[in-house]
Amino acid sequence: MSLSKNTETKLNTGKKLGNRLSTIDQFILSEYTHIWDCCCDHGLLGMRLLDRKAAPHIHFVDVSQALIEQVKHKLQTHQATSPIESKWYAHCLDAATIDISALNGKHLFVIAGVGGDLTSDIVSALIRGIDGGPSKLEVDFLLCPIRHHYTLRRALRRLGCNLKREVLVEENRRIYEVVLVSYQAENGSRKDGDNDKALDFEGATCASAARDNDLLDNRTAQESDSLRPISETGEDIWCPVDMRQKEIACRYLHSLIQHYARMAESGSEDALQKLKAYQGIAIHERY
Ligand SMILES: C[S@@+](CC[C@H](N)C(=O)[O-])C[C@H]1O[C@@H](n2cnc3c(N)ncnc32)[C@H](O)[C@@H]1O
């Protein structure tokens, strides 16, 4: 099965997941004790995770009290007719303030549907909290921001996160990057800058071109990808695994170049740097 297929999912709760949330769902392997659906809005993703018992503990987090009350009500109503096996929690919180220091096990934070700047603020705050807590904690972040991918990726690299997997997904004529990264407190931000040394290129290469073409099928936690330094412009997203992904990658790259070319016209050095980085990308087919 290819990622580019329309993978709309019917939830037990009667709602459907679109391509974007379905792809995020497929990225989540059964290796976590706690999964945090940060900025959960109506909680569609978390409910899907509950439906398929993706982890023993599923957390719904949103700053909006009204939304969290709705999520809570929906889950309680659902639970009245069909038992939910995983434990669930609905937190009205700024996701940046989540404290996992008292919670054992491996954690996954999913942050999707908010800007890249906010995403990077939340990830930075969570990593600060992890660094200040018990050592040797390993957490994953599954991110799908709206815009500002370059800035977010740069922040992730500086924070000491490593790439596990990434893909492009299109929904409603908009293309998103879905990026799964890992952070280990022991060798993470305490070695700040290591990734900058390890990765001295801006364009994409297919370091992992020999990997299995089918990114998500038939995977278990044990088979998950080895960690790699994260690229500011992306790596696997420019190595499409089929014609559909190639077509999405070409359109996406074209739109990024056009966007930064327009911004660079106003004399922005930052935009010019990003423009050059994206102009240096070559798309390598992996099929
Ligand atoms: C567009 S929705 C995204 C919903 C879902 N994650 C998705 O990808 O479809 C954005 C949600 O983020 C919430 N939000 C914004 N900033 C937040 C923060 N700092 N902490 C927690 N939730 C936040 C908003 O209340 C809103 O419900």
The ligand as a MOL file (V3000), in Angstrom:
LIG
                    3D

  0  0  0     0  0            999 V3000
M  V30 BEGIN CTAB
M  V30 COUNTS 27 29 0 0 0
M  V30 BEGIN ATOM
M  V30 1 C -6.2950 23.5690 13.7170 0
M  V30 2 S -6.4290 22.7570 15.2270 0 CHG=1
M  V30 3 C -5.4500 21.3180 14.9130 0
M  V30 4 C -6.2350 20.0780 15.1940 0
M  V30 5 C -5.5230 18.7670 14.9320 0
M  V30 6 N -4.2850 18.6500 15.6940 0
M  V30 7 C -5.2580 18.5800 13.4660 0
M  V30 8 O -4.0920 18.4880 13.0650 0
M  V30 9 O -6.2210 18.5200 12.7030 0 CHG=-1
M  V30 10 C -5.3850 23.7000 16.3150 0
M  V30 11 C -5.7070 23.4820 17.7980 0
M  V30 12 O -4.5510 23.8440 18.5540 0
M  V30 13 C -4.9820 24.3540 19.7970 0
M  V30 14 N -3.8150 25.0490 20.3770 0
M  V30 15 C -3.1990 26.1650 19.9270 0
M  V30 16 N -2.1270 26.4590 20.6840 0
M  V30 17 C -2.0410 25.4830 21.6330 0
M  V30 18 C -1.1480 25.2140 22.7070 0
M  V30 19 N -0.1090 26.0080 22.9570 0
M  V30 20 N -1.3660 24.1310 23.4750 0
M  V30 21 C -2.4130 23.3120 23.2480 0
M  V30 22 N -3.3080 23.5190 22.2470 0
M  V30 23 C -3.1210 24.5830 21.4540 0
M  V30 24 C -6.1760 25.2050 19.4060 0
M  V30 25 O -7.0200 25.4490 20.5070 0
M  V30 26 C -6.8290 24.3320 18.3240 0
M  V30 27 O -7.8200 23.5130 18.8810 0
M  V30 END ATOM
M  V30 BEGIN BOND
M  V30 1 1 1 2
M  V30 2 1 2 3
M  V30 3 1 2 10
M  V30 4 1 3 4
M  V30 5 1 4 5
M  V30 6 1 5 6
M  V30 7 1 5 7
M  V30 8 2 7 8
M  V30 9 1 7 9
M  V30 10 1 10 11
M  V30 11 1 11 12
M  V30 12 1 11 26
M  V30 13 1 12 13
M  V30 14 1 13 14
M  V30 15 1 13 24
M  V30 16 1 14 15
M  V30 17 1 14 23
M  V30 18 2 15 16
M  V30 19 1 16 17
M  V30 20 1 17 18
M  V30 21 2 17 23
M  V30 22 1 18 19
M  V30 23 2 18 20
M  V30 24 1 20 21
M  V30 25 2 21 22
M  V30 26 1 22 23
M  V30 27 1 24 25
M  V30 28 1 24 26
M  V30 29 1 26 27
M  V30 END BOND
M  V30 END CTAB
M  END
